[in-house]
Structures are given as C-alpha cells and as structure tokens.
Amino acid sequence: MLITHTDCRIISPEGIMSREHLERDVTIFSRMLALRGIPEDGRVILKAANSYWFVVSLFSLCHLAVSVTVVDEQTVIDEVAQIYDEAGACCILTDSDLELPHALVILIQDLIQEEAVHPHWVGEPKPEALDFNKWCERSDALILYSSGTTGKPKGIVKAGSAFMENIRHSIHAMNYIPSDHMLPVVPFSHFYGISLIFSWWLTSCSLIICNPKNLWSVIASITKDRATVVDANPSAFYTLLRMLSRKPEQLELIKQSPVRMWCVGGSPLTQDLEEKFNNIFGQPLLNGYGLSELGNVTLGTLECPKGCGKPLPGVDLKILDSTGNHQVDGIVGEVWIRSAGCMEGYLNRPDLTQSVLQDGWFKTGDLGYLDNGMLYVIGRSGKTVNRMGYMVSPVYIEDRIGSLGYRSCVITLEDEAKGTLLVAFIESESSQVLPVLRKEMNRVLPSYMFPDLLLPLDHFPLNRNGKVDRLEMERTALEKAASRKA
C-alpha cells in the first residue's frame, strides 16, 4: 500500500488537483470501467494525449490490476487494430473516436461526463488509497508500443514488480524530494513519460502537465508553475534554446526560475547541445540512458553529471567489439546490459526476444564506452558501410561533427563508384556555416569519411517519439542525390 501525502498535486490545464482528488477520480473511473465488464485478467489498450485524465486512466487500470497496453496517441487506426488483435485486448480506452467495429472502444470523455452525475447511479464514492500490489504481481503489467522509427512497432512486455523496482531505484538516484515540481516534456505514452508519472507518485511531489508539442506553453509553465525538475528529449532542448535566443526577456526569466535539475533522455545527448546549454544556463543537462526493454539503466545526477551517469542497482554493463571481445575504458563498442528491470520479452515474438537476450544480457544496438564506471552513449550502432574499402560508421561521423559544435544526421546511400554515398544534414538556419564546417571537418575526419553532400536544414524532422525522423531524412537524401546526378 502506498503512503498518502497531502502536498502531492497535479497542476494541469484542467486545474490544480490534490492527491485526494486524484484518488477520488481514480476510484470512480475504476468502478465505471469494472461495470463495463473489464475482466481482472484482461488487457486494455490506453491511447491518449498528455493530460490529467491520462494519469487518472492509467492509475484506474493499474488499480483494477489489468494489463495496460500503452500506445502513442498518434498511432494510426490500422496499427491500433493490429495491436488490439496481437495483444488480445478486451477494450481500448482513448481520448479520440476510433472506428473499429470489432473492438470495444471506451471514450475517456464519456467517463468524465458520467462522473459528473455519478451520485445518481454509482453512489458517492469513498476515495481509496490506491493499491497497485496486484498489478505489480502481473508478468504482463505493462506492454509498451512506442517505437516506429525502424519499422513495425514491437510489444514490450514488462513485469509490474520489475518496473516498479526500477522506478524506486531511479527516484533514489535522482534524489527527487516532496517539494519538487516535476515537468515532463515527453509523451506519457512512452516509457520515459510513464516512468516520470510513477516517480512523481512515489515521491509525492507535484506534477506539472503541459502539451510537449507547444514549447511556448512549456516555457510559461517553467516560470508560472515553479518547476524544479524538467525532463525533455534533445530535440526539445535544441528548439527551446533556439526559441529563447530570440526572446532575451524570456530567457532571463527561465534563468531565474527554481529549476534545480534539467534532465535529458530518449536519444543521445550531443556535445554541442551539452556545451550550449551549460554556457547559457550555467547548469548541466543531466543525461540518462534507458530503453523500454530495460527501464532506466544509468542516470546522470547533480552529484555525478558526467556522461549518462552510473548504473542503477541491479544493472551490469559491458562494451563489446564486433567479435564479442570486451573493450577497455574509453574504447567505443556495442553496449550490452544485464538488468533486473529487463522485459519479459517481446509480445508473441520469442524469436526476436532470443535474438537480443543472450544469457541474461541484452544486446542494445547502441554504441558507447565506459570511463571510470560512467557510461557514454553516442548513438545507434546501425550498420557500418563499406566506403572506398574502409568500414565506416555513420554514428561515428555524427559524433565527430558534434564535437565541432554542430548537430548532424548522416544518411548512407548505395553508390557504384564509392560503395556508399554519405549525405550529412546539418541543423542550421544559415547555409553560411557550411564553408566553415567543411574546413573544420578536415581536422576530425579522415578523407574517406568526409560526406559527399553537406546539406543545411532549419529544423530536423521529428517522428512521433520526438526523435529525428531518419526515414524522412533518407527520402530527402535520395532526392538530393538524384538531382545532383541529373
């Protein structure tokens, strides 16, 4: 049973809600969902945008001890139908109309409207201290569908006890305190967002809910709602810095805000963003590393802000080269992880599960290195390509360009003459940076790694996870390469 603290609040566009108010709403939602026949051993898909009612819906399902299958709010209807069948779900709880004739769809808005008149048919509820113990006993407590960057999303099955223990270790590492005002600028439907919801709940602090797509509202919330902990992905921080550079008065307000921890995750933190942020705010971006399959793995803290931080309790790391040999400190290789927070497996995909889990070690597909126990992650290993007889890693090129203070995305295309064509997109509002960058790259890249095309983009396109949309970049690269040959 969780302990109730009266200073726990949710600050959202729907108003300021106390913990007691939340427990009352969760109690009512749970009863209404039970009356609709949701079985205790069932699976329910939750598909909704960030809001107070997302938290109510999530906690109601956990309180009922059903398996919660979370999908991104932007997931297209055909994909939702596929997930519904694959998960064997009994219903979909959502904030948007879905035309799925074979599925039971429950609209969150309908429950809200029914709650307004609940005394007439369900009786005045006595708020219950929420108990997630039964939910934690489930081996399929949480199923996450939040990918889509590399093809068909996979259902990642998480045991409730392992998930919750990982959150408790994260809270202890980050030293969250009851006086904190946490502001997640990430989708609640992804592991990063869900982990922060439970971190808020177990810490009994305040949670600020905003629209992560409207960064001006985020800026306003930081000052108005007195945020102390802000979490966002690198793309959001890039955009925030760009927006604030045009609004010096807003920048000064943010500098004077009580934010004590700026946290970044979801994709690798580049050196240029890290340095720019520190130079402007005089505070570090606390980088963390985790995966939906494993939970939080390492977390940078105020006491130890280097790299992605130290491993959490119950987490072991190793860095291997392409032949499976251990890499010494400072040498880049593939990151392998053994964690108590590891998934049960991919839903209905034992073959895929076995391909990434070997003797309890998870093959992440990420490149990184260790230095005095600290993990540094530079990006996805992806595929190395043959270029003029050399094996080349696009991630390495991006890292080297990042060391010069530029954000880049390197796309590889097949080429008859060189084997591989390298197209490097540079995020910049001016093409004037390109001549300077070309000279600087000669210092950090050998000639066989030098991009064939260097293209500026005002803003990198983002997918629904808030990460760089590499598929869209590849389409653009193909168009640019074709026009170059024409």
Buried (B, 14 or more C-beta within 10 A) or exposed (E): EEEEEEEBBBBBEEEEBEBEBBBBBBBBBBBBBBEEEBEEEBBBBBBBBBBBBBBBBBBBBBBBBBBBBBBBBBBEEEBBBBBBEBBEBBBBBBBBEBEBEEBBBBBBEEBBEBBEEBEEEBEEBEBEEBEBEBBBEBEBBBBBBBBBBEEEBBBBBBBBBBBBBBBBBBBEBBEBEEEBBBBBBBBBBBBBBBBBBBBBBBBBBBBBBBBBBEBEBBBBBBBEBBBBBBBBBBBBBBBBBBBBEEEEEBBEBBEEBEBBBBBBBBBBBBBBBBBBBBEBBEBBBBBBBBBBBBBBBBBBBEEBBBBBBBBBEBBEBBBBEEEEEEBEEEEBBBBBBBBBBBBBBBBEBEEEBEEBBEEEBBBBEBBBBBEEBBBBBBBBBBEBBEBEEBEBBBBBBBBBBBBBBBBBBBBBBEBEEBBBBBBBBBBBEEEEBBEEBEEBBEEBBEEBBBBBBBBBBEEBBBBBBBBBBBBEBBEBBBEBBEEEEE
